[in-house]
Amino acid sequence: MTLRDHTREQRDAEIRRAARALLREPLLRNQGRTVDDFRLVRQQAPELREWFDRNTGWSLHVDAETARLRKLPGDSADPTHPARETTGARLPFTRRRYVLFCLALAVLERSDTQIALGRLAEQVVLEAAEPRLVATGIAFTLDNREERSDLVAVVRLLLGYGALTRVAGDEDAYLKSAGDVLYDVERRVLAGLLTGRVGPSMVDAAPFEERLAALAADPALDGMDSDDLRNRKLRHALTRRLLDEPVVYRDSLTEAETAYLSSQRGAITRRITELTGLVAEVRAEGIAMVDPDDDLTDVRMPEQGTHGHVTLLLAEYLAGTEGEVPVARLEAHVRELTAEHARHWSKTAREPGAETDLVARALVKLEALSLVRTGVDAATGGRTAERLPALARYAVGEAIVREPGERAPKTSRRTPRRKART
């Protein structure tokens, strides 16, 4: 290997690490836990900016303090990747918390460089009194612990993004009405949170689906029409989905996307592999970009613990079924499994009625990994689950339960995983 080859190889490796860092966490800061990734992205910014713009339409903004990959979803209708609590059970955000998040952003945008949590709460309550918001039936008073918990969940998410920095105090004291918290407002981070090319106030569409589509649209591409622009939009849509989603099924594509993918599949997957190291697994039903390094995911399977074990057992069970399966049947199956696996499960999971929550959490994970599809039975109104093709890899083999400290056996089976966070 010549010196030139070695230098080129080293540079390609750094670009790959920087790209993976952005896909893992699209908003990086020049301090704290992301400082090393930020420096790497800043060094390789020109190549990364060109690749993401050409292949995904995502713009990359890098300044002295932040690096922001403005990702837009390949499928804006996908509900399986909500914002989650940063502590505890990591429950998904409710509609109220999403509204509260938007109100907090509006307050912080006009606030001083420091703000106390109590002051933020007062301003959010004033914003929530806006008549059009009141007309939707959403009200905030923040005078009880439950509503204060909603605000604390929002603030902790903003702390995780780096939009706020805690100066003094802690949120638990605020929850107990025993103290307050002071934050620095990081304006550059705050300004980079929204990723759409169109400001929300510029969108006139009223129905939710149309409004969401307008927020994720690219006016520069949508405003003109030519074969080149149509192909570019198809390339962007397919590359975004292959980067973001664990599996892209062919029956989820439009006719134009299917035709484009048939002729350009090799080029698209090769470019993704060169940039990120993800490896294409191509099947008749669809394509999964599998991560050999196993760190570009925020939804893991398998994983340790009771819920991870129940998810594996349900995956194996569903892999042997055909058509829609009533969720009630899955709950009954988990009740039967409780006696067999009780010594490995938590105490609460062994209590009567716990199977409802166990099945619900397992299905959320399986659906997020594109392994099952949930729905509602038209005749009974009951919820159902239906296996998707990628679940077939769980049709063979028994779930392996390891004792504490026991090493995992080597295996060649890999699970397609959701690969990125927005």
C-alpha positions in Angstrom: 0.0 0.0 0.0 1.4 3.4 -1.0 1.4 6.4 1.3 -1.3 8.0 -0.9 -3.5 4.9 -0.6 -3.0 4.8 3.2 -3.9 8.5 3.5 -7.0 8.0 1.3 -8.1 5.0 3.4 -7.7 6.9 6.6 -9.7 9.8 5.3 -12.5 7.6 4.1 -12.6 6.0 7.6 -12.9 9.4 9.2 -15.7 10.4 6.8 -17.5 7.2 7.7 -17.2 7.8 11.4 -18.4 11.3 11.0 -21.4 10.2 8.9 -22.3 7.6 11.4 -22.1 10.1 14.3 -24.6 12.4 12.5 -26.9 9.5 11.8 -26.7 8.4 15.4 -27.2 12.0 16.7 -28.1 14.6 14.1 -27.4 17.5 16.5 -23.9 17.7 17.8 -22.3 20.3 20.1 -18.7 21.5 20.6 -18.9 20.5 24.3 -19.9 17.7 26.5 -20.3 14.1 25.4 -20.5 15.0 21.7 -17.4 17.2 21.4 -15.2 14.5 19.7 -17.9 13.7 17.1 -18.5 17.4 16.5 -14.8 18.0 15.7 -14.7 15.1 13.3 -17.9 16.3 11.5 -16.5 19.8 11.3 -13.3 18.5 9.7 -15.2 16.4 7.1 -18.1 18.9 6.6 -17.6 19.6 2.8 -17.8 15.9 1.8 -20.6 15.1 4.2 -22.6 18.2 3.1 -22.3 17.2 -0.6 -23.2 13.5 0.0 -26.3 14.2 2.1 -27.5 17.0 -0.1 -27.1 14.9 -3.3 -28.5 11.6 -2.0 -31.0 12.6 0.7 -31.8 16.3 0.4 -30.8 16.7 4.0 -28.8 19.9 4.6 -25.9 20.0 6.9 -25.2 23.1 8.9 -21.9 23.4 10.8 -20.7 26.5 12.7 -18.3 27.0 15.6 -20.7 25.6 18.2 -23.0 23.1 16.5 -23.3 20.6 13.7 -26.9 20.0 12.6 -28.0 17.4 10.0 -31.5 18.6 9.1 -33.1 15.2 8.6 -36.5 14.9 7.1 -38.4 11.6 7.4 -38.6 9.2 4.5 -42.1 8.3 5.7 -43.8 11.2 7.6 -46.7 8.9 8.5 -44.6 6.5 10.5 -45.8 6.7 14.1 -43.3 4.2 15.6 -40.6 6.7 16.5 -42.0 9.2 19.0 -40.1 11.4 21.4 -39.6 9.6 24.7 -38.9 10.5 28.3 -35.2 10.7 28.9 -35.5 9.0 32.3 -37.4 6.1 33.9 -39.5 3.9 31.7 -38.8 6.1 28.6 -42.5 6.3 27.8 -43.5 8.0 24.5 -44.6 11.6 24.5 -48.3 12.2 24.7 -50.1 14.8 22.6 -50.1 17.1 25.6 -46.4 16.8 25.9 -45.8 17.6 22.2 -48.0 20.7 22.6 -46.1 21.7 25.7 -42.8 21.2 23.9 -43.9 23.6 21.2 -45.1 26.2 23.7 -41.8 25.9 25.6 -39.8 26.5 22.4 -41.9 29.6 21.7 -41.2 30.9 25.2 -37.5 30.2 25.1 -37.2 31.9 21.7 -38.1 35.2 23.3 -36.6 34.7 26.8 -33.4 36.1 28.3 -30.2 34.0 28.2 -31.1 32.5 31.5 -34.5 31.3 32.7 -35.9 29.6 35.8 -38.2 26.6 35.4 -40.8 28.4 37.4 -40.7 31.4 35.1 -40.8 29.1 32.0 -43.9 27.4 33.5 -45.7 30.8 34.0 -45.0 31.8 30.4 -46.1 28.4 29.1 -49.4 28.8 31.0 -49.9 32.2 29.4 -49.2 30.8 25.9 -51.6 28.0 26.5 -54.4 30.5 27.1 -54.4 31.5 23.4 -58.0 31.1 22.3 -57.3 28.8 19.3 -55.4 26.4 21.5 -58.1 26.5 24.2 -60.7 25.6 21.5 -58.9 22.3 20.8 -59.6 21.3 24.4 -56.0 21.3 25.6 -55.5 23.3 28.8 -52.4 23.8 31.0 -52.4 25.2 34.5 -49.3 23.4 35.8 -50.8 23.6 39.3 -50.6 19.9 40.1 -47.8 17.3 40.0 -49.0 15.5 36.9 -48.9 18.7 34.8 -45.5 19.7 36.3 -44.3 16.2 35.4 -45.2 16.9 31.8 -43.2 20.1 31.8 -40.2 18.5 33.4 -40.3 15.7 30.8 -40.2 18.4 28.1 -37.3 20.3 29.9 -35.3 17.1 30.3 -35.7 16.4 26.5 -34.4 19.9 25.8 -31.5 19.3 28.2 -30.7 16.1 26.2 -30.7 18.1 23.0 -28.4 20.7 24.6 -30.9 23.5 24.1 -30.8 24.1 27.8 -27.9 23.8 30.3 -28.7 23.4 33.9 -27.0 26.0 36.1 -28.4 25.3 39.5 -31.1 23.3 41.2 -32.8 20.1 40.0 -36.2 19.2 38.4 -37.2 16.8 41.2 -37.3 19.7 43.7 -39.6 21.6 41.3 -41.8 18.5 41.1 -42.1 18.5 44.9 -42.7 22.3 45.0 -39.6 22.5 47.1 -37.3 24.5 44.8 -36.6 25.9 41.4 -34.1 25.3 38.6 -32.0 27.8 36.6 -31.0 27.2 33.0 -28.8 28.8 30.4 -30.6 29.0 27.1 -28.4 27.8 24.2 -29.7 29.8 21.4 -27.7 28.3 18.5 -29.0 24.8 19.5 -32.5 26.1 19.9 -32.5 27.7 16.5 -31.4 24.4 15.0 -34.1 22.1 16.4 -36.6 22.6 13.6 -35.5 20.8 10.4 -38.2 21.7 7.9 -37.4 23.9 4.9 -40.7 25.7 5.5 -41.5 27.5 8.7 -44.6 26.2 10.5 -46.3 29.6 10.3 -46.0 29.6 6.5 -48.0 26.4 6.2 -51.7 27.0 5.4 -52.9 23.4 5.1 -55.4 22.5 7.8 -55.8 18.7 7.9 -53.0 17.1 10.0 -51.7 14.8 7.3 -51.5 17.6 4.7 -49.9 19.9 7.2 -47.3 17.4 8.2 -46.5 16.7 4.5 -46.1 20.4 3.8 -43.7 20.8 6.8 -41.5 18.0 5.4 -41.7 19.2 1.7 -38.9 20.7 -0.3 -40.3 23.7 -2.1 -37.2 23.9 -4.4 -37.9 20.4 -5.8 -41.7 20.5 -5.6 -41.9 23.9 -7.5 -40.4 22.6 -10.7 -41.0 19.5 -12.9 -38.4 17.7 -15.0 -37.2 14.1 -15.4 -34.0 15.0 -13.5 -35.9 16.5 -10.6 -38.3 13.7 -10.4 -35.5 11.2 -10.3 -33.8 13.3 -7.6 -36.9 13.2 -5.5 -37.1 9.4 -5.9 -33.5 9.0 -4.9 -33.9 11.2 -1.9 -37.0 9.4 -0.7 -35.5 5.9 -1.1 -32.2 6.8 0.4 -33.8 8.4 3.4 -35.9 5.3 4.1 -33.0 2.9 3.7 -31.0 5.0 6.1 -33.8 5.4 8.7 -35.9 2.3 8.6 -35.0 -1.2 9.6 -36.7 -2.8 6.6 -38.1 -1.1 3.4 -40.7 -3.5 2.0 -41.4 -3.3 -1.7 -45.2 -3.2 -1.2 -44.8 0.0 0.8 -43.3 1.8 -2.3 -45.2 3.8 -4.9 -45.1 2.6 -8.5 -42.5 5.2 -9.4 -40.3 4.3 -6.4 -40.5 0.6 -7.3 -39.5 1.3 -10.9 -36.6 3.6 -9.9 -35.4 1.1 -7.2 -35.4 -1.7 -9.8 -32.9 0.1 -12.0 -30.9 2.0 -9.3 -30.9 -0.5 -6.4 -27.2 -1.4 -6.8 -26.0 2.3 -7.0 -28.2 3.4 -4.1 -27.1 0.7 -1.7 -23.5 0.9 -2.8 -23.3 4.6 -2.0 -24.9 4.0 1.4 -22.4 1.2 2.2 -19.5 3.4 1.1 -20.5 6.2 3.4 -21.8 4.4 6.4 -20.6 0.7 6.4 -24.2 -0.5 6.4 -24.6 -3.7 4.3 -27.6 -4.4 2.1 -29.6 -7.5 2.7 -31.8 -7.9 -0.4 -34.9 -10.2 -0.4 -37.9 -10.5 -2.7 -40.0 -8.7 -0.1 -37.7 -5.8 0.5 -34.3 -4.4 1.6 -32.7 -4.0 5.0 -29.5 -2.1 5.5 -27.9 -4.1 8.3 -25.3 -2.5 10.6 -22.4 -4.9 11.3 -21.0 -2.5 14.0 -24.4 -2.6 15.8 -24.4 1.0 17.1 -26.7 2.8 14.7 -29.9 1.9 16.5 -32.2 3.3 19.2 -34.5 0.2 19.2 -32.7 -3.0 20.2 -33.6 -6.6 19.8 -32.7 -8.8 21.5 -32.1 -7.1 24.8 -31.8 -8.2 28.4 -34.6 -8.0 30.9 -38.2 -9.2 31.2 -39.5 -7.1 28.4 -36.7 -8.1 26.0 -37.4 -11.8 26.8 -41.1 -11.5 26.3 -40.5 -9.7 23.0 -38.4 -12.5 21.8 -40.9 -15.2 22.8 -43.7 -13.3 21.1 -41.6 -12.9 18.0 -41.1 -16.6 17.8 -44.8 -17.3 18.4 -45.9 -14.8 15.8 -43.4 -16.2 13.3 -45.4 -19.4 13.3 -48.8 -17.8 12.6 -50.6 -16.8 9.5 -52.7 -13.7 9.0 -54.0 -11.4 11.7 -53.7 -12.6 15.3 -56.0 -11.1 18.0 -53.9 -9.4 20.7 -56.1 -11.1 23.3 -54.6 -14.4 22.0 -51.1 -13.1 22.5 -52.0 -12.0 26.0 -53.3 -15.5 26.7 -50.1 -17.0 25.3 -48.0 -14.8 27.6 -50.1 -15.9 30.6 -49.2 -19.5 29.7 -45.5 -18.6 29.4 -45.5 -16.9 32.8 -45.3 -20.2 34.7 -42.5 -21.5 32.6 -40.3 -18.4 32.7 -41.4 -16.9 36.0 -38.0 -17.2 37.6 -36.4 -15.1 34.9 -39.1 -12.3 35.0 -39.5 -9.4 37.3 -42.0 -9.6 40.2 -44.5 -7.2 38.6 -44.5 -9.2 35.3 -45.7 -12.3 37.2 -48.7 -10.5 38.7 -52.2 -11.2 37.3 -53.1 -8.9 34.4 -49.4 -8.0 33.7 -49.7 -9.7 30.3 -51.6 -6.7 28.9 -48.6 -4.3 29.4 -46.1 -7.0 28.5 -47.7 -7.7 25.1 -48.3 -4.0 24.4 -44.7 -3.1 25.0 -43.5 -6.0 22.9 -45.7 -5.1 20.0 -44.5 -1.5 20.1 -40.9 -2.7 19.7 -41.8 -5.3 17.0 -43.7 -2.7 15.0 -40.9 -0.2 15.3 -38.5 -2.8 13.8 -40.9 -3.5 10.9 -41.4 -7.1 12.1 -45.2 -6.9 12.7 -48.1 -4.7 11.7 -50.9 -3.9 14.2 -54.5 -3.1 13.3 -58.1 -3.5 14.4 -60.4 -6.3 13.5 -63.4 -4.8 11.6 -65.8 -7.4 13.0 -64.9 -7.4 16.7 -63.1 -4.1 17.2 -60.3 -5.9 18.9 -56.6 -5.1 18.2 -54.7 -7.5 16.0 -51.0 -8.2 15.1 -49.8 -9.6 11.8 -46.3 -10.8 11.1 -44.2 -9.2 8.4 -41.7 -11.1 6.2 -38.6 -10.1 8.2 -40.0 -11.9 11.3 -39.4 -15.2 9.5 -35.9 -15.3 10.9 -37.5 -16.0 14.3 -39.3 -19.1 13.1 -36.4 -21.4 13.8 -34.6 -21.9 17.1 -35.4 -21.5 20.7 -35.0 -18.3 22.7 -31.8 -18.5 24.8 -31.9 -17.4 28.4 -28.5 -16.7 29.9 -27.8 -16.6 33.6 -26.1 -13.4 35.0 -22.4 -13.3 33.9 -22.9 -16.0 31.2 -21.5 -15.0 27.8 -23.7 -15.0 24.7 -23.1 -17.8 22.2 -21.9 -16.8 18.7 -24.7 -16.5 16.2 -25.0 -15.5 12.5 -28.5 -14.2 12.8 -28.9 -10.5 12.7 -32.0 -8.5 13.3 -32.7 -5.5 11.0 -32.8 -2.5 13.3 -34.0 0.9 13.2 -30.9 2.8 12.5 -31.2 6.4 13.2 -32.8 9.1 15.4 -34.3 12.2 14.1 
